[in-house]
Structure formats: structure tokens, C-alpha cells
Amino acid sequence: MTSTRRFEVRLATRDGRRVLTAQAEREVALMAESVMRRYGDDILDVGFSVAAPDPAASRRIALYLSTLVNELDPA
């Protein structure tokens, strides 16, 4: 039986919008991290939103990506 659980991260960047989806929480978070790291010093120009079947998973992914933004912010 295939899992119908989908995790989604929407990114808004200077290059446009991207929607990343995966069936695993970790997978979508790592995909989003990969895209976000490309913006380096311009990381604050990247916006994101998270959707997941479980509110706790949404919060974990959002926290992970927020921590990444703080890590990459040159200020």
C-alpha cells in the first residue's frame, strides 16, 4: 500500500516560485535546504511556507528552515 502523506514546501525567490513535495518530512526539508543554500548572502530574500498532514511536522520543517536562514544570514 502506498502512502498518501505528502509534505510540501513552497519557496518564493527572486527567480520565481517553487513547490517542493515529498512523501517524507526529511526529504522535503533537505530539498528545500538545497534550493535555499543557492541564495547564500541573499537568503533573506527567500520566503517559504510549509504544509504537512501533521501540524507538528509542519512546525518541525519550518523551524529547520528558519534555523537555516539564521545560519546563512551574513548579518
Predicted model as a PDB file, atoms N, CA, C, CB and O in Angstrom, pLDDT in the B-factor column:
MODEL        1                                                                  
ATOM      1  N   MET A   1       0.832  -1.172   0.000  1.00 41.00           N  
ATOM      2  CA  MET A   1       0.000   0.000   0.000  1.00 41.00           C  
ATOM      3  C   MET A   1       0.884   1.245   0.000  1.00 41.00           C  
ATOM      4  CB  MET A   1      -0.951  -0.007   1.207  1.00 41.00           C  
ATOM      5  O   MET A   1       1.833   1.325   0.780  1.00 41.00           O  
ATOM      6  N   THR A   2       0.590   2.204  -0.852  1.00 47.00           N  
ATOM      7  CA  THR A   2       1.380   3.418  -0.990  1.00 47.00           C  
ATOM      8  C   THR A   2       0.892   4.486  -0.018  1.00 47.00           C  
ATOM      9  CB  THR A   2       1.320   3.938  -2.430  1.00 47.00           C  
ATOM     10  O   THR A   2      -0.311   4.650   0.185  1.00 47.00           O  
ATOM     11  N   SER A   3       1.823   5.200   0.572  1.00 53.00           N  
ATOM     12  CA  SER A   3       1.471   6.280   1.491  1.00 53.00           C  
ATOM     13  C   SER A   3       0.956   7.483   0.716  1.00 53.00           C  
ATOM     14  CB  SER A   3       2.681   6.678   2.355  1.00 53.00           C  
ATOM     15  O   SER A   3       1.530   7.860  -0.305  1.00 53.00           O  
ATOM     16  N   THR A   4      -0.122   8.085   1.196  1.00 66.00           N  
ATOM     17  CA  THR A   4      -0.655   9.282   0.560  1.00 66.00           C  
ATOM     18  C   THR A   4      -0.235  10.535   1.315  1.00 66.00           C  
ATOM     19  CB  THR A   4      -2.177   9.205   0.472  1.00 66.00           C  
ATOM     20  O   THR A   4      -0.637  11.639   0.950  1.00 66.00           O  
ATOM     21  N   ARG A   5       0.561  10.379   2.352  1.00 77.00           N  
ATOM     22  CA  ARG A   5       1.044  11.533   3.104  1.00 77.00           C  
ATOM     23  C   ARG A   5       2.004  12.322   2.223  1.00 77.00           C  
ATOM     24  CB  ARG A   5       1.737  11.093   4.429  1.00 77.00           C  
ATOM     25  O   ARG A   5       2.964  11.773   1.683  1.00 77.00           O  
ATOM     26  N   ARG A   6       1.733  13.620   2.087  1.00 95.00           N  
ATOM     27  CA  ARG A   6       2.612  14.470   1.295  1.00 95.00           C  
ATOM     28  C   ARG A   6       3.034  15.667   2.124  1.00 95.00           C  
ATOM     29  CB  ARG A   6       1.920  14.925  -0.009  1.00 95.00           C  
ATOM     30  O   ARG A   6       2.225  16.295   2.808  1.00 95.00           O  
ATOM     31  N   PHE A   7       4.285  15.957   2.048  1.00 97.00           N  
ATOM     32  CA  PHE A   7       4.857  17.116   2.714  1.00 97.00           C  
ATOM     33  C   PHE A   7       5.215  18.111   1.622  1.00 97.00           C  
ATOM     34  CB  PHE A   7       6.112  16.734   3.593  1.00 97.00           C  
ATOM     35  O   PHE A   7       5.720  17.731   0.566  1.00 97.00           O  
ATOM     36  N   GLU A   8       4.956  19.373   1.879  1.00 98.00           N  
ATOM     37  CA  GLU A   8       5.148  20.382   0.839  1.00 98.00           C  
ATOM     38  C   GLU A   8       5.809  21.627   1.409  1.00 98.00           C  
ATOM     39  CB  GLU A   8       3.810  20.747   0.190  1.00 98.00           C  
ATOM     40  O   GLU A   8       5.446  22.103   2.485  1.00 98.00           O  
ATOM     41  N   VAL A   9       6.785  22.147   0.672  1.00 98.00           N  
ATOM     42  CA  VAL A   9       7.404  23.431   0.992  1.00 98.00           C  
ATOM     43  C   VAL A   9       7.278  24.295  -0.250  1.00 98.00           C  
ATOM     44  CB  VAL A   9       8.915  23.268   1.438  1.00 98.00           C  
ATOM     45  O   VAL A   9       7.685  23.901  -1.343  1.00 98.00           O  
ATOM     46  N   ARG A  10       6.708  25.477  -0.066  1.00 98.00           N  
ATOM     47  CA  ARG A  10       6.606  26.455  -1.150  1.00 98.00           C  
ATOM     48  C   ARG A  10       7.661  27.528  -0.892  1.00 98.00           C  
ATOM     49  CB  ARG A  10       5.153  27.082  -1.240  1.00 98.00           C  
ATOM     50  O   ARG A  10       7.739  28.100   0.195  1.00 98.00           O  
ATOM     51  N   LEU A  11       8.464  27.781  -1.914  1.00 97.00           N  
ATOM     52  CA  LEU A  11       9.517  28.789  -1.818  1.00 97.00           C  
ATOM     53  C   LEU A  11       9.214  29.930  -2.773  1.00 97.00           C  
ATOM     54  CB  LEU A  11      10.905  28.175  -2.124  1.00 97.00           C  
ATOM     55  O   LEU A  11       8.805  29.709  -3.913  1.00 97.00           O  
ATOM     56  N   ALA A  12       9.416  31.147  -2.300  1.00 97.00           N  
ATOM     57  CA  ALA A  12       9.306  32.337  -3.146  1.00 97.00           C  
ATOM     58  C   ALA A  12      10.695  32.963  -3.200  1.00 97.00           C  
ATOM     59  CB  ALA A  12       8.223  33.364  -2.593  1.00 97.00           C  
ATOM     60  O   ALA A  12      11.236  33.385  -2.178  1.00 97.00           O  
ATOM     61  N   THR A  13      11.267  33.018  -4.399  1.00 93.00           N  
ATOM     62  CA  THR A  13      12.613  33.548  -4.578  1.00 93.00           C  
ATOM     63  C   THR A  13      12.599  34.613  -5.668  1.00 93.00           C  
ATOM     64  CB  THR A  13      13.611  32.416  -4.930  1.00 93.00           C  
ATOM     65  O   THR A  13      11.589  34.818  -6.341  1.00 93.00           O  
ATOM     66  N   ARG A  14      13.714  35.275  -5.828  1.00 92.00           N  
ATOM     67  CA  ARG A  14      13.818  36.281  -6.894  1.00 92.00           C  
ATOM     68  C   ARG A  14      13.680  35.646  -8.281  1.00 92.00           C  
ATOM     69  CB  ARG A  14      15.158  37.026  -6.791  1.00 92.00           C  
ATOM     70  O   ARG A  14      13.390  36.335  -9.259  1.00 92.00           O  
ATOM     71  N   ASP A  15      13.887  34.352  -8.355  1.00 92.00           N  
ATOM     72  CA  ASP A  15      13.796  33.634  -9.624  1.00 92.00           C  
ATOM     73  C   ASP A  15      12.403  33.060  -9.872  1.00 92.00           C  
ATOM     74  CB  ASP A  15      14.817  32.519  -9.658  1.00 92.00           C  
ATOM     75  O   ASP A  15      12.159  32.455 -10.916  1.00 92.00           O  
ATOM     76  N   GLY A  16      11.508  33.242  -8.939  1.00 95.00           N  
ATOM     77  CA  GLY A  16      10.151  32.715  -9.080  1.00 95.00           C  
ATOM     78  C   GLY A  16       9.756  31.857  -7.900  1.00 95.00           C  
ATOM     79  O   GLY A  16      10.426  31.825  -6.868  1.00 95.00           O  
ATOM     80  N   ARG A  17       8.664  31.174  -8.081  1.00 97.00           N  
ATOM     81  CA  ARG A  17       8.135  30.312  -7.018  1.00 97.00           C  
ATOM     82  C   ARG A  17       8.400  28.849  -7.346  1.00 97.00           C  
ATOM     83  CB  ARG A  17       6.620  30.550  -6.822  1.00 97.00           C  
ATOM     84  O   ARG A  17       8.400  28.436  -8.506  1.00 97.00           O  
ATOM     85  N   ARG A  18       8.625  28.084  -6.291  1.00 96.00           N  
ATOM     86  CA  ARG A  18       8.839  26.637  -6.428  1.00 96.00           C  
ATOM     87  C   ARG A  18       7.972  25.931  -5.411  1.00 96.00           C  
ATOM     88  CB  ARG A  18      10.343  26.254  -6.236  1.00 96.00           C  
ATOM     89  O   ARG A  18       7.774  26.411  -4.295  1.00 96.00           O  
ATOM     90  N   VAL A  19       7.464  24.794  -5.811  1.00 97.00           N  
ATOM     91  CA  VAL A  19       6.720  23.940  -4.898  1.00 97.00           C  
ATOM     92  C   VAL A  19       7.453  22.605  -4.844  1.00 97.00           C  
ATOM     93  CB  VAL A  19       5.216  23.764  -5.353  1.00 97.00           C  
ATOM     94  O   VAL A  19       7.580  21.912  -5.854  1.00 97.00           O  
ATOM     95  N   LEU A  20       7.927  22.257  -3.670  1.00 97.00           N  
ATOM     96  CA  LEU A  20       8.651  21.005  -3.460  1.00 97.00           C  
ATOM     97  C   LEU A  20       7.756  20.061  -2.685  1.00 97.00           C  
ATOM     98  CB  LEU A  20       9.996  21.242  -2.707  1.00 97.00           C  
ATOM     99  O   LEU A  20       7.185  20.443  -1.664  1.00 97.00           O  
ATOM    100  N   THR A  21       7.628  18.838  -3.156  1.00 97.00           N  
ATOM    101  CA  THR A  21       6.803  17.861  -2.449  1.00 97.00           C  
ATOM    102  C   THR A  21       7.570  16.553  -2.299  1.00 97.00           C  
ATOM    103  CB  THR A  21       5.466  17.626  -3.193  1.00 97.00           C  
ATOM    104  O   THR A  21       8.408  16.198  -3.128  1.00 97.00           O  
ATOM    105  N   ALA A  22       7.261  15.864  -1.234  1.00 97.00           N  
ATOM    106  CA  ALA A  22       7.858  14.558  -0.976  1.00 97.00           C  
ATOM    107  C   ALA A  22       6.939  13.788  -0.040  1.00 97.00           C  
ATOM    108  CB  ALA A  22       9.291  14.696  -0.370  1.00 97.00           C  
ATOM    109  O   ALA A  22       6.052  14.362   0.593  1.00 97.00           O  
ATOM    110  N   GLN A  23       7.161  12.498   0.039  1.00 96.00           N  
ATOM    111  CA  GLN A  23       6.371  11.669   0.943  1.00 96.00           C  
ATOM    112  C   GLN A  23       7.007  11.553   2.313  1.00 96.00           C  
ATOM    113  CB  GLN A  23       6.179  10.296   0.355  1.00 96.00           C  
ATOM    114  O   GLN A  23       6.424  10.968   3.226  1.00 96.00           O  
ATOM    115  N   ALA A  24       8.215  12.116   2.461  1.00 96.00           N  
ATOM    116  CA  ALA A  24       8.904  12.063   3.755  1.00 96.00           C  
ATOM    117  C   ALA A  24       9.248  13.478   4.214  1.00 96.00           C  
ATOM    118  CB  ALA A  24      10.190  11.193   3.663  1.00 96.00           C  
ATOM    119  O   ALA A  24       9.692  14.312   3.425  1.00 96.00           O  
ATOM    120  N   GLU A  25       9.041  13.723   5.467  1.00 96.00           N  
ATOM    121  CA  GLU A  25       9.327  15.022   6.078  1.00 96.00           C  
ATOM    122  C   GLU A  25      10.784  15.425   5.847  1.00 96.00           C  
ATOM    123  CB  GLU A  25       9.019  14.986   7.585  1.00 96.00           C  
ATOM    124  O   GLU A  25      11.065  16.539   5.406  1.00 96.00           O  
ATOM    125  N   ARG A  26      11.683  14.533   6.142  1.00 97.00           N  
ATOM    126  CA  ARG A  26      13.114  14.822   5.991  1.00 97.00           C  
ATOM    127  C   ARG A  26      13.469  15.122   4.534  1.00 97.00           C  
ATOM    128  CB  ARG A  26      13.953  13.640   6.503  1.00 97.00           C  
ATOM    129  O   ARG A  26      14.255  16.029   4.258  1.00 97.00           O  
ATOM    130  N   GLU A  27      12.899  14.375   3.621  1.00 97.00           N  
ATOM    131  CA  GLU A  27      13.209  14.553   2.211  1.00 97.00           C  
ATOM    132  C   GLU A  27      12.823  15.953   1.723  1.00 97.00           C  
ATOM    133  CB  GLU A  27      12.495  13.493   1.382  1.00 97.00           C  
ATOM    134  O   GLU A  27      13.615  16.603   1.041  1.00 97.00           O  
ATOM    135  N   VAL A  28      11.633  16.418   2.057  1.00 98.00           N  
ATOM    136  CA  VAL A  28      11.214  17.745   1.589  1.00 98.00           C  
ATOM    137  C   VAL A  28      12.039  18.837   2.262  1.00 98.00           C  
ATOM    138  CB  VAL A  28       9.711  17.968   1.863  1.00 98.00           C  
ATOM    139  O   VAL A  28      12.343  19.853   1.638  1.00 98.00           O  
ATOM    140  N   ALA A  29      12.402  18.641   3.526  1.00 98.00           N  
ATOM    141  CA  ALA A  29      13.229  19.629   4.219  1.00 98.00           C  
ATOM    142  C   ALA A  29      14.611  19.736   3.572  1.00 98.00           C  
ATOM    143  CB  ALA A  29      13.368  19.262   5.707  1.00 98.00           C  
ATOM    144  O   ALA A  29      15.133  20.838   3.401  1.00 98.00           O  
ATOM    145  N   LEU A  30      15.195  18.615   3.219  1.00 98.00           N  
ATOM    146  CA  LEU A  30      16.508  18.634   2.575  1.00 98.00           C  
ATOM    147  C   LEU A  30      16.443  19.206   1.165  1.00 98.00           C  
ATOM    148  CB  LEU A  30      17.091  17.232   2.533  1.00 98.00           C  
ATOM    149  O   LEU A  30      17.376  19.879   0.726  1.00 98.00           O  
ATOM    150  N   MET A  31      15.365  18.949   0.461  1.00 97.00           N  
ATOM    151  CA  MET A  31      15.184  19.543  -0.867  1.00 97.00           C  
ATOM    152  C   MET A  31      15.118  21.067  -0.747  1.00 97.00           C  
ATOM    153  CB  MET A  31      13.897  18.993  -1.548  1.00 97.00           C  
ATOM    154  O   MET A  31      15.768  21.783  -1.510  1.00 97.00           O  
ATOM    155  N   ALA A  32      14.339  21.552   0.203  1.00 98.00           N  
ATOM    156  CA  ALA A  32      14.209  22.998   0.409  1.00 98.00           C  
ATOM    157  C   ALA A  32      15.555  23.600   0.823  1.00 98.00           C  
ATOM    158  CB  ALA A  32      13.131  23.302   1.481  1.00 98.00           C  
ATOM    159  O   ALA A  32      15.929  24.673   0.351  1.00 98.00           O  
ATOM    160  N   GLU A  33      16.271  22.915   1.696  1.00 97.00           N  
ATOM    161  CA  GLU A  33      17.583  23.404   2.114  1.00 97.00           C  
ATOM    162  C   GLU A  33      18.508  23.538   0.914  1.00 97.00           C  
ATOM    163  CB  GLU A  33      18.204  22.467   3.162  1.00 97.00           C  
ATOM    164  O   GLU A  33      19.218  24.535   0.785  1.00 97.00           O  
ATOM    165  N   SER A  34      18.505  22.558   0.049  1.00 96.00           N  
ATOM    166  CA  SER A  34      19.359  22.587  -1.131  1.00 96.00           C  
ATOM    167  C   SER A  34      19.080  23.821  -1.989  1.00 96.00           C  
ATOM    168  CB  SER A  34      19.161  21.318  -1.957  1.00 96.00           C  
ATOM    169  O   SER A  34      20.008  24.489  -2.443  1.00 96.00           O  
ATOM    170  N   VAL A  35      17.817  24.115  -2.206  1.00 96.00           N  
ATOM    171  CA  VAL A  35      17.461  25.293  -3.004  1.00 96.00           C  
ATOM    172  C   VAL A  35      17.848  26.567  -2.258  1.00 96.00           C  
ATOM    173  CB  VAL A  35      15.944  25.300  -3.329  1.00 96.00           C  
ATOM    174  O   VAL A  35      18.428  27.479  -2.848  1.00 96.00           O  
ATOM    175  N   MET A  36      17.535  26.633  -0.980  1.00 95.00           N  
ATOM    176  CA  MET A  36      17.795  27.848  -0.209  1.00 95.00           C  
ATOM    177  C   MET A  36      19.283  28.164  -0.099  1.00 95.00           C  
ATOM    178  CB  MET A  36      17.202  27.715   1.175  1.00 95.00           C  
ATOM    179  O   MET A  36      19.665  29.335  -0.105  1.00 95.00           O  
ATOM    180  N   ARG A  37      20.117  27.153  -0.001  1.00 95.00           N  
ATOM    181  CA  ARG A  37      21.563  27.379   0.109  1.00 95.00           C  
ATOM    182  C   ARG A  37      22.123  28.058  -1.139  1.00 95.00           C  
ATOM    183  CB  ARG A  37      22.289  26.052   0.346  1.00 95.00           C  
ATOM    184  O   ARG A  37      23.163  28.714  -1.061  1.00 95.00           O  
ATOM    185  N   ARG A  38      21.471  27.920  -2.266  1.00 94.00           N  
ATOM    186  CA  ARG A  38      21.935  28.557  -3.512  1.00 94.00           C  
ATOM    187  C   ARG A  38      21.894  30.087  -3.420  1.00 94.00           C  
ATOM    188  CB  ARG A  38      21.075  28.087  -4.699  1.00 94.00           C  
ATOM    189  O   ARG A  38      22.571  30.770  -4.188  1.00 94.00           O  
ATOM    190  N   TYR A  39      21.110  30.621  -2.492  1.00 92.00           N  
ATOM    191  CA  TYR A  39      20.954  32.069  -2.396  1.00 92.00           C  
ATOM    192  C   TYR A  39      21.950  32.716  -1.445  1.00 92.00           C  
ATOM    193  CB  TYR A  39      19.560  32.399  -1.957  1.00 92.00           C  
ATOM    194  O   TYR A  39      22.015  33.943  -1.363  1.00 92.00           O  
ATOM    195  N   GLY A  40      22.721  31.920  -0.732  1.00 88.00           N  
ATOM    196  CA  GLY A  40      23.815  32.420   0.092  1.00 88.00           C  
ATOM    197  C   GLY A  40      23.490  33.689   0.857  1.00 88.00           C  
ATOM    198  O   GLY A  40      22.607  33.692   1.715  1.00 88.00           O  
ATOM    199  N   ASP A  41      24.208  34.781   0.548  1.00 87.00           N  
ATOM    200  CA  ASP A  41      24.041  36.049   1.260  1.00 87.00           C  
ATOM    201  C   ASP A  41      22.672  36.688   1.042  1.00 87.00           C  
ATOM    202  CB  ASP A  41      25.112  37.013   0.834  1.00 87.00           C  
ATOM    203  O   ASP A  41      22.277  37.572   1.801  1.00 87.00           O  
ATOM    204  N   ASP A  42      21.950  36.254   0.021  1.00 90.00           N  
ATOM    205  CA  ASP A  42      20.616  36.790  -0.265  1.00 90.00           C  
ATOM    206  C   ASP A  42      19.510  35.921   0.336  1.00 90.00           C  
ATOM    207  CB  ASP A  42      20.414  36.914  -1.774  1.00 90.00           C  
ATOM    208  O   ASP A  42      18.361  35.985  -0.103  1.00 90.00           O  
ATOM    209  N   ILE A  43      19.852  35.116   1.329  1.00 90.00           N  
ATOM    210  CA  ILE A  43      18.902  34.171   1.917  1.00 90.00           C  
ATOM    211  C   ILE A  43      17.655  34.857   2.471  1.00 90.00           C  
ATOM    212  CB  ILE A  43      19.576  33.383   3.018  1.00 90.00           C  
ATOM    213  O   ILE A  43      16.578  34.262   2.481  1.00 90.00           O  
ATOM    214  N   LEU A  44      17.788  36.106   2.934  1.00 91.00           N  
ATOM    215  CA  LEU A  44      16.629  36.795   3.497  1.00 91.00           C  
ATOM    216  C   LEU A  44      15.607  37.156   2.423  1.00 91.00           C  
ATOM    217  CB  LEU A  44      17.073  38.051   4.231  1.00 91.00           C  
ATOM    218  O   LEU A  44      14.484  37.543   2.747  1.00 91.00           O  
ATOM    219  N   ASP A  45      15.979  37.036   1.153  1.00 91.00           N  
ATOM    220  CA  ASP A  45      15.051  37.287   0.054  1.00 91.00           C  
ATOM    221  C   ASP A  45      14.210  36.058  -0.289  1.00 91.00           C  
ATOM    222  CB  ASP A  45      15.815  37.741  -1.173  1.00 91.00           C  
ATOM    223  O   ASP A  45      13.361  36.116  -1.178  1.00 91.00           O  
ATOM    224  N   VAL A  46      14.440  34.967   0.399  1.00 94.00           N  
ATOM    225  CA  VAL A  46      13.704  33.722   0.151  1.00 94.00           C  
ATOM    226  C   VAL A  46      12.614  33.572   1.206  1.00 94.00           C  
ATOM    227  CB  VAL A  46      14.662  32.486   0.166  1.00 94.00           C  
ATOM    228  O   VAL A  46      12.887  33.563   2.406  1.00 94.00           O  
ATOM    229  N   GLY A  47      11.375  33.455   0.735  1.00 96.00           N  
ATOM    230  CA  GLY A  47      10.268  33.194   1.643  1.00 96.00           C  
ATOM    231  C   GLY A  47       9.828  31.753   1.506  1.00 96.00           C  
ATOM    232  O   GLY A  47      10.041  31.133   0.464  1.00 96.00           O  
ATOM    233  N   PHE A  48       9.219  31.216   2.541  1.00 97.00           N  
ATOM    234  CA  PHE A  48       8.757  29.830   2.448  1.00 97.00           C  
ATOM    235  C   PHE A  48       7.500  29.625   3.275  1.00 97.00           C  
ATOM    236  CB  PHE A  48       9.853  28.862   2.908  1.00 97.00           C  
ATOM    237  O   PHE A  48       7.225  30.355   4.227  1.00 97.00           O  
ATOM    238  N   SER A  49       6.754  28.616   2.883  1.00 98.00           N  
ATOM    239  CA  SER A  49       5.624  28.143   3.678  1.00 98.00           C  
ATOM    240  C   SER A  49       5.645  26.624   3.631  1.00 98.00           C  
ATOM    241  CB  SER A  49       4.255  28.717   3.149  1.00 98.00           C  
ATOM    242  O   SER A  49       6.170  26.021   2.695  1.00 98.00           O  
ATOM    243  N   VAL A  50       5.069  26.024   4.650  1.00 98.00           N  
ATOM    244  CA  VAL A  50       5.125  24.565   4.802  1.00 98.00           C  
ATOM    245  C   VAL A  50       3.719  24.020   4.988  1.00 98.00           C  
ATOM    246  CB  VAL A  50       6.027  24.162   6.002  1.00 98.00           C  
ATOM    247  O   VAL A  50       2.911  24.598   5.715  1.00 98.00           O  
ATOM    248  N   ALA A  51       3.432  22.914   4.333  1.00 97.00           N  
ATOM    249  CA  ALA A  51       2.173  22.198   4.527  1.00 97.00           C  
ATOM    250  C   ALA A  51       2.505  20.720   4.734  1.00 97.00           C  
ATOM    251  CB  ALA A  51       1.198  22.402   3.302  1.00 97.00           C  
ATOM    252  O   ALA A  51       3.323  20.142   4.018  1.00 97.00           O  
ATOM    253  N   ALA A  52       1.857  20.136   5.716  1.00 96.00           N  
ATOM    254  CA  ALA A  52       2.095  18.724   6.021  1.00 96.00           C  
ATOM    255  C   ALA A  52       0.821  18.139   6.612  1.00 96.00           C  
ATOM    256  CB  ALA A  52       3.303  18.547   7.004  1.00 96.00           C  
ATOM    257  O   ALA A  52      -0.025  18.877   7.116  1.00 96.00           O  
ATOM    258  N   PRO A  53       0.677  16.814   6.555  1.00 95.00           N  
ATOM    259  CA  PRO A  53      -0.517  16.177   7.110  1.00 95.00           C  
ATOM    260  C   PRO A  53      -0.604  16.288   8.630  1.00 95.00           C  
ATOM    261  CB  PRO A  53      -0.547  14.726   6.712  1.00 95.00           C  
ATOM    262  O   PRO A  53      -1.669  16.080   9.211  1.00 95.00           O  
ATOM    263  N   ASP A  54       0.496  16.610   9.260  1.00 94.00           N  
ATOM    264  CA  ASP A  54       0.560  16.710  10.718  1.00 94.00           C  
ATOM    265  C   ASP A  54       1.076  18.096  11.092  1.00 94.00           C  
ATOM    266  CB  ASP A  54       1.474  15.592  11.322  1.00 94.00           C  
ATOM    267  O   ASP A  54       2.165  18.468  10.654  1.00 94.00           O  
ATOM    268  N   PRO A  55       0.339  18.875  11.883  1.00 96.00           N  
ATOM    269  CA  PRO A  55       0.799  20.214  12.266  1.00 96.00           C  
ATOM    270  C   PRO A  55       2.176  20.215  12.940  1.00 96.00           C  
ATOM    271  CB  PRO A  55      -0.210  20.847  13.194  1.00 96.00           C  
ATOM    272  O   PRO A  55       2.949  21.155  12.759  1.00 96.00           O  
ATOM    273  N   ALA A  56       2.479  19.195  13.698  1.00 97.00           N  
ATOM    274  CA  ALA A  56       3.791  19.119  14.351  1.00 97.00           C  
ATOM    275  C   ALA A  56       4.901  18.981  13.309  1.00 97.00           C  
ATOM    276  CB  ALA A  56       3.837  17.930  15.343  1.00 97.00           C  
ATOM    277  O   ALA A  56       5.979  19.555  13.469  1.00 97.00           O  
ATOM    278  N   ALA A  57       4.644  18.234  12.257  1.00 96.00           N  
ATOM    279  CA  ALA A  57       5.631  18.088  11.183  1.00 96.00           C  
ATOM    280  C   ALA A  57       5.839  19.424  10.484  1.00 96.00           C  
ATOM    281  CB  ALA A  57       5.183  17.010  10.164  1.00 96.00           C  
ATOM    282  O   ALA A  57       6.971  19.784  10.160  1.00 96.00           O  
ATOM    283  N   SER A  58       4.770  20.153  10.252  1.00 97.00           N  
ATOM    284  CA  SER A  58       4.886  21.493   9.632  1.00 97.00           C  
ATOM    285  C   SER A  58       5.767  22.392  10.487  1.00 97.00           C  
ATOM    286  CB  SER A  58       3.485  22.145   9.445  1.00 97.00           C  
ATOM    287  O   SER A  58       6.626  23.103   9.966  1.00 97.00           O  
ATOM    288  N   ARG A  59       5.557  22.360  11.785  1.00 97.00           N  
ATOM    289  CA  ARG A  59       6.355  23.191  12.687  1.00 97.00           C  
ATOM    290  C   ARG A  59       7.827  22.767  12.681  1.00 97.00           C  
ATOM    291  CB  ARG A  59       5.791  23.116  14.113  1.00 97.00           C  
ATOM    292  O   ARG A  59       8.716  23.618  12.705  1.00 97.00           O  
ATOM    293  N   ARG A  60       8.084  21.471  12.650  1.00 98.00           N  
ATOM    294  CA  ARG A  60       9.474  20.999  12.635  1.00 98.00           C  
ATOM    295  C   ARG A  60      10.192  21.443  11.364  1.00 98.00           C  
ATOM    296  CB  ARG A  60       9.522  19.470  12.756  1.00 98.00           C  
ATOM    297  O   ARG A  60      11.333  21.903  11.420  1.00 98.00           O  
ATOM    298  N   ILE A  61       9.529  21.304  10.227  1.00 98.00           N  
ATOM    299  CA  ILE A  61      10.139  21.709   8.961  1.00 98.00           C  
ATOM    300  C   ILE A  61      10.371  23.215   8.958  1.00 98.00           C  
ATOM    301  CB  ILE A  61       9.250  21.294   7.763  1.00 98.00           C  
ATOM    302  O   ILE A  61      11.445  23.671   8.566  1.00 98.00           O  
ATOM    303  N   ALA A  62       9.383  23.991   9.387  1.00 98.00           N  
ATOM    304  CA  ALA A  62       9.514  25.450   9.416  1.00 98.00           C  
ATOM    305  C   ALA A  62      10.653  25.872  10.348  1.00 98.00           C  
ATOM    306  CB  ALA A  62       8.188  26.102   9.865  1.00 98.00           C  
ATOM    307  O   ALA A  62      11.420  26.776  10.017  1.00 98.00           O  
ATOM    308  N   LEU A  63      10.766  25.232  11.495  1.00 98.00           N  
ATOM    309  CA  LEU A  63      11.849  25.548  12.423  1.00 98.00           C  
ATOM    310  C   LEU A  63      13.201  25.216  11.799  1.00 98.00           C  
ATOM    311  CB  LEU A  63      11.668  24.783  13.746  1.00 98.00           C  
ATOM    312  O   LEU A  63      14.146  25.997  11.909  1.00 98.00           O  
ATOM    313  N   TYR A  64      13.293  24.082  11.156  1.00 97.00           N  
ATOM    314  CA  TYR A  64      14.536  23.672  10.497  1.00 97.00           C  
ATOM    315  C   TYR A  64      14.942  24.709   9.452  1.00 97.00           C  
ATOM    316  CB  TYR A  64      14.375  22.278   9.838  1.00 97.00           C  
ATOM    317  O   TYR A  64      16.104  25.111   9.400  1.00 97.00           O  
ATOM    318  N   LEU A  65      13.996  25.143   8.623  1.00 97.00           N  
ATOM    319  CA  LEU A  65      14.311  26.105   7.569  1.00 97.00           C  
ATOM    320  C   LEU A  65      14.593  27.491   8.143  1.00 97.00           C  
ATOM    321  CB  LEU A  65      13.164  26.180   6.563  1.00 97.00           C  
ATOM    322  O   LEU A  65      15.438  28.212   7.614  1.00 97.00           O  
ATOM    323  N   SER A  66      13.912  27.869   9.199  1.00 96.00           N  
ATOM    324  CA  SER A  66      14.189  29.150   9.856  1.00 96.00           C  
ATOM    325  C   SER A  66      15.597  29.155  10.461  1.00 96.00           C  
ATOM    326  CB  SER A  66      13.137  29.434  10.952  1.00 96.00           C  
ATOM    327  O   SER A  66      16.305  30.160  10.393  1.00 96.00           O  
ATOM    328  N   THR A  67      15.985  28.049  11.037  1.00 96.00           N  
ATOM    329  CA  THR A  67      17.334  27.919  11.591  1.00 96.00           C  
ATOM    330  C   THR A  67      18.371  28.033  10.475  1.00 96.00           C  
ATOM    331  CB  THR A  67      17.492  26.571  12.341  1.00 96.00           C  
ATOM    332  O   THR A  67      19.424  28.645  10.652  1.00 96.00           O  
ATOM    333  N   LEU A  68      18.066  27.445   9.342  1.00 95.00           N  
ATOM    334  CA  LEU A  68      18.971  27.540   8.178  1.00 95.00           C  
ATOM    335  C   LEU A  68      19.120  28.994   7.741  1.00 95.00           C  
ATOM    336  CB  LEU A  68      18.442  26.678   6.994  1.00 95.00           C  
ATOM    337  O   LEU A  68      20.232  29.445   7.463  1.00 95.00           O  
ATOM    338  N   VAL A  69      18.017  29.729   7.678  1.00 94.00           N  
ATOM    339  CA  VAL A  69      18.074  31.143   7.303  1.00 94.00           C  
ATOM    340  C   VAL A  69      18.968  31.900   8.274  1.00 94.00           C  
ATOM    341  CB  VAL A  69      16.657  31.763   7.277  1.00 94.00           C  
ATOM    342  O   VAL A  69      19.811  32.690   7.849  1.00 94.00           O  
ATOM    343  N   ASN A  70      18.796  31.669   9.568  1.00 93.00           N  
ATOM    344  CA  ASN A  70      19.637  32.346  10.558  1.00 93.00           C  
ATOM    345  C   ASN A  70      21.121  31.975  10.406  1.00 93.00           C  
ATOM    346  CB  ASN A  70      19.158  32.000  11.971  1.00 93.00           C  
ATOM    347  O   ASN A  70      22.008  32.806  10.603  1.00 93.00           O  
ATOM    348  N   GLU A  71      21.362  30.727  10.055  1.00 92.00           N  
ATOM    349  CA  GLU A  71      22.739  30.256   9.869  1.00 92.00           C  
ATOM    350  C   GLU A  71      23.383  30.921   8.649  1.00 92.00           C  
ATOM    351  CB  GLU A  71      22.767  28.721   9.712  1.00 92.00           C  
ATOM    352  O   GLU A  71      24.561  31.275   8.690  1.00 92.00           O  
ATOM    353  N   LEU A  72      22.629  31.092   7.580  1.00 90.00           N  
ATOM    354  CA  LEU A  72      23.179  31.626   6.340  1.00 90.00           C  
ATOM    355  C   LEU A  72      23.162  33.152   6.265  1.00 90.00           C  
ATOM    356  CB  LEU A  72      22.422  31.068   5.181  1.00 90.00           C  
ATOM    357  O   LEU A  72      23.849  33.732   5.425  1.00 90.00           O  
ATOM    358  N   ASP A  73      22.389  33.809   7.127  1.00 87.00           N  
ATOM    359  CA  ASP A  73      22.277  35.264   7.099  1.00 87.00           C  
ATOM    360  C   ASP A  73      23.651  35.882   7.431  1.00 87.00           C  
ATOM    361  CB  ASP A  73      21.180  35.757   8.110  1.00 87.00           C  
ATOM    362  O   ASP A  73      24.216  35.596   8.486  1.00 87.00           O  
ATOM    363  N   PRO A  74      24.182  36.716   6.542  1.00 82.00           N  
ATOM    364  CA  PRO A  74      25.530  37.267   6.746  1.00 82.00           C  
ATOM    365  C   PRO A  74      25.597  38.331   7.841  1.00 82.00           C  
ATOM    366  CB  PRO A  74      26.034  37.857   5.455  1.00 82.00           C  
ATOM    367  O   PRO A  74      26.691  38.717   8.252  1.00 82.00           O  
ATOM    368  N   ALA A  75      24.460  38.807   8.316  1.00 75.00           N  
ATOM    369  CA  ALA A  75      24.467  39.895   9.323  1.00 75.00           C  
ATOM    370  C   ALA A  75      24.978  39.460  10.669  1.00 75.00           C  
ATOM    371  CB  ALA A  75      23.086  40.455   9.492  1.00 75.00           C  
ATOM    372  O   ALA A  75      25.037  40.266  11.597  1.00 75.00           O  
TER     373      ALA A  75                                                      
ENDMDL                                                                          
END                                                                             
